[in-house]
Amino acid sequence: MAGTTAATRVDVASSEEQLAVAVDRTLPSEELGVVMFNERLLVDLRRFQTPPAGPGAASVADAAAFPSRVVDAEPRSFLDDLHLFPAGNADNLFLDNFNDVCGELRSLAAVCGAGAGAGRRATVVDLTARSLRAHDLARYEELAKSGGVNVVLGTGLGGRATAPEWARQAATKAEVARELRLQLTRGAAETKWLRWRAGIIGAVDVGGGGRASSGGDTVDIDLSASSASASASSPPLVLDALEEKLLRGAALAQAETGAPLAVRLQHWRRDAGAVLDVLAEEGCALERVILVDVDVLSDDVTLLASQLLPRGVRVCLSGLGSPLHTTAATPCNGAVGWESESDEPRLSPSDWESARVVRDLCRLKRGFAKQLVVSTGVWCKAMLSRHGGHGHKHAVRSFRPLLKRVGVDDADLDRIFSGNAARLLAWWVPPPPVEAEGVPWRCDNCAKSFAESHQRFTKFKFQYCSMKCLIANKKVWSASAPSV
């Protein structure tokens, strides 16, 4: 039956023995605190700059205008123009200032600190495609420590325009799944020491609807005849070959590891049901899938409650408090979700409208409060508080009180802002410690015992657990060197 996972499902009820994976440590779900699930911290979207047209476009297009004019005494007119054309200014699309981002995270930590409880810190999940990250992974660990928050990174798969080179070169979905398993269980390939691990798969970007990417093959996946979730009037989902490989590979990795999987859809109202069918075909547990960058209107309650949420998928509402006008054609992260194919600028849904949708979903006979999470969804400089925006803290400081005001009770608020995301992020089960007896090999310098899978360094007939031990034992192995 469509929508039912055929393979192994993750037992989310056993989360007490499962840990979340942050950039600097693993930790139990109860220590995650408030979770902002879809924030961009250090990101470079300048490749997606779109030349603006219209009144105010000239000042916005000036790449040097943003950093100088936004801190002037009278930056309002420039910011107003920038809100109309957020992708028109290159510097607006470049979040690279460590101190700015660190200050935003400290503000978030301060807002979340009251009542957080001992040992609990706010958590930020960054799902930015790896090719769009503005700094290497070491900076994210520094952000977590300096900002006073937990930072969880995704594998950064991206989509047609942003997939990493290794994913483009992978011949099959199985090869994609294998690399994702390594990133989840051992570490990122670009770090020689395999130190920083991903805590979630994705986000996988599925965009463009029926429009094929330039130069790419397309695959029509028509599931409308068999899927209970597909509308009879909906067009078939069209994926190009790369998108399908990424989506199916991510689903395989989820089924094998139990890690959560994030998917970002350009047209979620039209394509979400068919995408969930594709994931289920590969054995993915849909209750471990979260749709991010979802903008909700009052008319979406029926769609969510009748076709998507009953399948177990989680939904992350983003773009809260955003003053930016975006279009379906805007290629920047955070500007997805509009169904119109036109380039007419539109505002994200108001916080009031989003709050009423959340309230209505919680009040239904089969309440869906356990499947909702929220995020401010920062993706550009204009959304940072230093530059006239609300910052990462907006969802907690302003949107949570608004939800309470429209009638969402405290128990559901705790689920939406903390519990739901914490349960989703807790998946890692550490392997049992290696017993001293019966281990396959021993380091010839420090004499410690290691399992067969532990990396070893050999020199002639000797074996070492690290380069440090190999160098320390140089006198021994050099004396055994064969004569020339």
Residue, then its C-alpha position, 0 to 999 in steps of 0.5 A: m500500500a502506498g505510503t507504508t514503509a516496506a522495510t525496517r522501521v526505526d523504533v522511535a520509542s527507544s530514544e532513551e538509549q539513542l543520542a543526537v549528534a552535534v558537531d562537538r559531541t553526542l548528547p541525549s535528547e533531553e539536553l537539546g533544549v529548544v530546537m531551531f530546525n532549519e537555520r543557515l549559519l555560515v552560507d554563501l548564496r552569491r551564485f544565486q544573485t538575481p539582477p533586480a528591476g524596478p524602483g530601488a533596484a540600482s541601490v540594491a544591486d550595488a554589492a558594496a552598498f549593503p555593509s556600509r549603508v545598513v549601518d548608517a543612521e538612516p538605512r531604512s529606505f535601503l532596507d525597504d528596497l532590499h526586502l523587495f529584492p533580497a536576491g538582488n544584492a550579493d552581500n546580502l546572500f553571504l553570511d560569513n562574519f563569524n562574530d555576527v553569527c556568534g552574536e545572533l546565537r548568543s541572543l538565541a541562547a539568552v532567550c532560550g535560557a530562562g526555564a531551560g533547565a540544567g544541562r539544556r542548551a538551545t540547538v540549531v540545525d543547519l541543513t545548508a548544502r555543503s557546496l554553499r557553506a561559507h566556512d569549513l567544519a571547524r568553524y561550526e564547532e567554534l560557533a557552538k562553543s562561542g555561541g553557547v548552543n548545540v549545532v547539528l549539521g546535515t550531510g548537505l546533499g543539496g539538489r540539482a544546482t548544489a549537490p557536492e561533486w562526490a554525489r554527482q560522480a556516484a554512479t548509483k543510489a547505493e554509492v550515495a547511500r554508502e557515502l552518507r553512512l560514512q558521514l553519519t557514522r565516521g565523519a565528513a570526507e573533507t576532514k582528514w581526521l574524520r572528526w566532524r559527523a553529520g547528525i541528519i541526512g540532507a537536506v535533499d532539495v527537490g525543485g523546479g517542478g516539471r522543469a528540467s535542469s539544463g543539460g540534465d536527463t529527466v525521469d517522470i515518476d507518475l505515482s498518481a494512479s497508485s498513491a492515495s496521497a496524490s491528487a487526480s489533477s496533480p501532474p506527475l513528479v518530474l525528477d532529473a537523474l541527479e535528483e532521483k539518485l540523491l533522493r533514493g540514496a538518502a532514503l536508503a541511508q535512512a533505512e540503514t542507519g535510522a538517522p532523520l532525513a530532511v527534504r526541501l521541496q520547491h512546490w511542497r503542496r504539489d509534490a510532497g505526496a509523490v516524494l514520500d512515495v519515492l522514499a517509501e519505495e526505498g524502505c525509508a521510515l516516513e516518521r523519520v522524514i521532515l519537510v523543511d521550508v514549508d510555508v503554510l496558509s490557512d487553506d493548507v490545513t486540509l491538505l496537511a491533515s488529510q494527505l501528509l501528516p497521517r503518513g507520519v512525516r514531520v513538517c517544519l514551518s520556516g520563514l517566520g517574521s520574514p519581511l522579504h518578498t520572494t518568488a517561485a523562481t528565487p533560487c535562494n534557500g528559504a525562498v521555496g514553496w510558492e505554487s505560482e510559476s510567475d516572478e511576481p514578488r510575494l511575502s511569506p505568510s504572516d506569523w498570525e496566519s501561520a499561528r492559526v494553522v498550527r492551532d487548527l492542526c493541534r485542535l483536530k480530532r487526531g491532533f498533529a502537534k507531535q509532528l510539527v516543528v518551527s524555525t525562523g529560517v534565517w538565510c540572508k543578512a537582512m534577516l539578522s537582527r544586526h541588519g534590521g531583521h528579527g534574527h534566529k531568536h524570533a521564533v522563540r521570542s515572538f512566535r511562541p507567545l503568539l501561538k499561546r495567544v491564539g490558543v495552543d496549550d503549553a504541552d503542545l508548545d513544548r512539543i513543537f519547540s523542543g520535544n518533537a525535534a529532540r526525538l527526531l534528532a536522537w538516533w545514534v546508538p554508540p557501539p559497545p566498547v571493545e573488550a580487552e580479551g580476544v582483540p585482533w591486534r595490539c599497538d607495538n608502542c603503547a601496547k593498547s589493544f584495538a578491534e580489527s576495524h580500528q585504523r592502523f599504521t604499519k612500518f615493516k613488521f610493526q603496527y601502530c594505532s597512530m602516527k604519534c606512536l609510529i614516530a615515537n617508536k622510530k628507533v625500534w622499527s628503524a633498527s629492523a629496516p632491511s639492509v640495502 
